Amino acid sequence: MSNIVDDKVKTFDTRTEAKVPVESPLAYSYRRSGAPAPGKDSGAVLRERPFLGHLVLRGGAIVLDEALRSVLDMPLPGEPQGLVVDASGERSVQWISPDEWLLIVPGGEEFELENRLREALGDAHFAIANVGGGQTLLELEGAASSELLMKSVIYDVHPRHFPVGKAVTTVFAKTSVILRRPSEERWELVVRRSFADYVYRWLLDAGEEYAIGVER
């Protein structure tokens, strides 16, 4: 990156050591709507994975792929709507659009990772945005998960059309989510913070017939 551009780039650590209380996007939902514990009859189990690092990467696929491989030893997805998860299951990168990808890592890694990616990308044309404060990730697991999603999203989630390793942006009830399938029985929903309560309450209502439970 040239000195002129470098001087204009401002990065900041969103996880400073300041003693500022934080709450997950669903903290209010648990107090307002409750969180039924999973039981032996639960066909779907919901859990939130808050405070993860969410980075949006934009730029050319070749240069971003090279940078990601050198920094995280992970490739970009090889095709549209693809999702790549590392061996630990803690880091993932997914296709959003022809020049846009979403990288999710354990909370606390994102600031250092962003700087390492910027260094690896050098003079390439790219953009990296930390969006972790504006969204959260919900996991949905269990034998009835796909049936619950069929009641909630407009996208076809039948296994023939939505295999493991696929990720799409779709309409969920009256909002939008990023829907991902990292394993056979586990689904992930990346939800905007402002709609997290709405999605949570919808899932509790739609999942009642499956005895949905919430792991906290």
C-alpha positions in Angstrom: 0.0 0.0 0.0 1.4 3.4 -0.9 2.3 5.9 1.8 -0.4 8.3 0.6 -3.1 5.6 0.9 -1.6 4.2 4.1 -1.9 7.6 5.8 -5.6 7.7 5.1 -6.4 4.2 6.4 -7.6 4.2 9.9 -7.9 1.0 11.8 -8.9 0.6 15.4 -9.1 -2.2 18.0 -12.8 -2.8 18.8 -11.7 -4.8 21.9 -9.8 -2.3 23.9 -8.9 -2.9 27.6 -11.4 -0.2 28.7 -13.9 -1.5 31.3 -17.0 -1.0 29.2 -19.8 -3.5 30.0 -21.1 -5.4 26.9 -24.1 -7.5 26.3 -24.8 -10.0 23.5 -27.5 -9.0 21.0 -29.8 -11.6 22.6 -29.3 -10.5 26.2 -32.5 -8.5 26.2 -34.3 -11.4 24.4 -33.5 -13.9 27.1 -34.9 -11.5 29.8 -38.0 -10.7 27.8 -38.9 -14.0 26.1 -37.1 -16.5 28.2 -34.8 -19.3 27.1 -36.4 -22.8 27.4 -33.8 -25.4 28.2 -33.3 -28.3 25.7 -35.0 -31.5 26.7 -34.9 -35.1 25.5 -37.7 -34.4 23.0 -36.1 -31.2 21.5 -35.9 -31.6 17.8 -34.0 -28.3 17.5 -31.5 -26.6 19.7 -30.7 -22.9 19.4 -27.5 -21.2 20.6 -25.9 -17.8 20.1 -22.2 -17.4 19.4 -21.8 -13.7 20.3 -18.7 -11.5 20.1 -17.1 -13.3 17.2 -14.9 -11.4 14.8 -16.7 -10.6 11.5 -14.6 -9.1 8.7 -16.0 -8.2 5.3 -13.3 -8.6 2.6 -13.7 -6.9 -0.8 -11.4 -7.0 -3.8 -10.0 -9.3 -6.4 -10.4 -13.0 -5.7 -6.9 -13.9 -6.6 -5.1 -11.4 -4.3 -7.5 -12.0 -1.5 -7.1 -15.8 -1.8 -3.3 -15.5 -1.7 -3.4 -13.2 1.4 -5.8 -15.5 3.2 -3.7 -18.5 2.5 -0.6 -16.8 3.7 -2.1 -15.4 6.9 -4.6 -18.1 7.9 -3.7 -21.0 5.6 -7.3 -20.9 4.4 -8.5 -20.5 0.8 -11.4 -18.5 -0.5 -14.4 -20.6 -1.5 -13.9 -21.9 -5.0 -17.4 -21.2 -6.2 -20.3 -18.8 -5.6 -22.3 -19.5 -2.4 -19.4 -21.5 -1.1 -18.4 -21.8 2.6 -15.0 -22.9 3.8 -14.4 -23.9 7.4 -10.9 -24.5 8.9 -9.9 -27.8 10.6 -10.7 -26.3 14.1 -14.2 -25.3 13.0 -13.6 -21.9 14.6 -12.8 -19.9 11.4 -14.8 -19.6 8.2 -14.9 -17.6 5.1 -17.9 -17.5 2.7 -18.8 -16.0 -0.7 -21.2 -13.1 -0.5 -20.9 -11.6 -4.0 -18.4 -11.7 -6.9 -16.0 -9.4 -5.0 -17.1 -9.8 -1.4 -16.5 -12.4 1.3 -17.4 -12.7 5.0 -14.6 -13.9 7.3 -15.6 -15.0 10.8 -12.9 -15.8 13.5 -12.9 -16.2 17.3 -13.5 -12.9 19.1 -10.4 -11.0 19.8 -8.5 -12.1 16.7 -10.0 -9.7 14.3 -7.9 -6.6 14.9 -4.6 -8.3 14.5 -5.9 -10.4 11.6 -7.0 -7.3 9.8 -3.6 -5.7 10.1 -1.9 -8.9 8.9 -4.2 -9.1 5.9 -3.6 -5.5 5.0 0.2 -6.1 5.2 -0.1 -9.2 3.0 -2.3 -7.4 0.5 0.2 -4.6 0.0 -0.6 -2.3 -2.9 -3.6 -4.3 -4.1 -7.0 -2.7 -4.4 -9.1 -4.0 -1.5 -11.3 -3.1 1.5 -11.6 -4.7 4.9 -14.5 -3.7 7.2 -14.9 -4.9 10.8 -18.7 -5.5 11.1 -18.7 -7.7 14.2 -20.4 -5.0 16.3 -23.4 -5.0 14.0 -24.3 -8.7 13.8 -24.3 -12.0 15.6 -24.3 -15.7 14.8 -27.0 -18.1 15.8 -26.5 -21.9 15.6 -29.5 -24.2 15.0 -28.9 -27.9 15.5 -31.1 -31.0 15.6 -33.1 -33.4 13.4 -36.0 -30.8 13.0 -33.7 -27.9 12.1 -34.3 -28.1 8.4 -38.1 -28.3 8.9 -38.0 -25.3 11.2 -36.1 -23.4 8.5 -38.6 -24.4 5.8 -41.2 -22.5 7.8 -38.9 -19.4 8.1 -36.9 -18.7 5.0 -37.9 -18.5 1.3 -34.8 -20.3 0.1 -35.0 -24.1 -0.6 -33.2 -25.8 2.2 -33.8 -29.3 1.1 -30.5 -31.3 1.3 -30.5 -31.8 -2.5 -30.5 -28.1 -3.0 -28.6 -26.9 0.1 -25.7 -29.3 0.8 -23.1 -28.9 3.5 -20.7 -26.1 2.6 -23.2 -23.8 1.1 -24.1 -20.3 2.3 -26.6 -17.8 1.0 -28.2 -14.4 1.8 -32.0 -14.9 2.0 -35.2 -13.6 3.4 -36.1 -14.8 6.9 -39.7 -14.0 7.8 -39.7 -10.2 7.3 -36.0 -9.6 7.6 -32.8 -11.0 5.9 -30.1 -13.3 7.2 -27.1 -15.1 5.9 -27.9 -18.8 6.1 -25.0 -21.3 6.2 -24.7 -25.1 6.5 -21.3 -26.1 8.0 -22.4 -29.7 8.8 -25.3 -32.2 8.2 -27.4 -31.2 11.2 -26.0 -27.8 12.1 -27.1 -24.6 10.4 -25.9 -21.0 11.1 -27.7 -17.7 10.8 -25.7 -14.5 10.6 -28.2 -11.9 11.8 -28.0 -8.1 12.1 -27.9 -7.0 15.7 -31.1 -4.8 15.3 -33.1 -7.9 14.1 -31.6 -10.4 16.5 -34.6 -10.2 18.9 -37.1 -10.6 16.1 -35.3 -13.6 14.7 -35.0 -15.2 18.2 -38.7 -14.8 19.0 -39.7 -16.1 15.6 -37.6 -19.2 16.1 -39.1 -19.8 19.5 -42.6 -19.6 18.1 -42.0 -21.6 14.9 -40.0 -24.1 16.8 -42.5 -24.8 19.6 -43.9 -27.8 17.8 -40.3 -29.3 17.8 -39.8 -28.6 21.5 -37.1 -26.1 20.7 -34.5 -25.5 23.4 -32.0 -22.8 23.9 -28.4 -23.4 25.1 -26.8 -20.4 26.8 
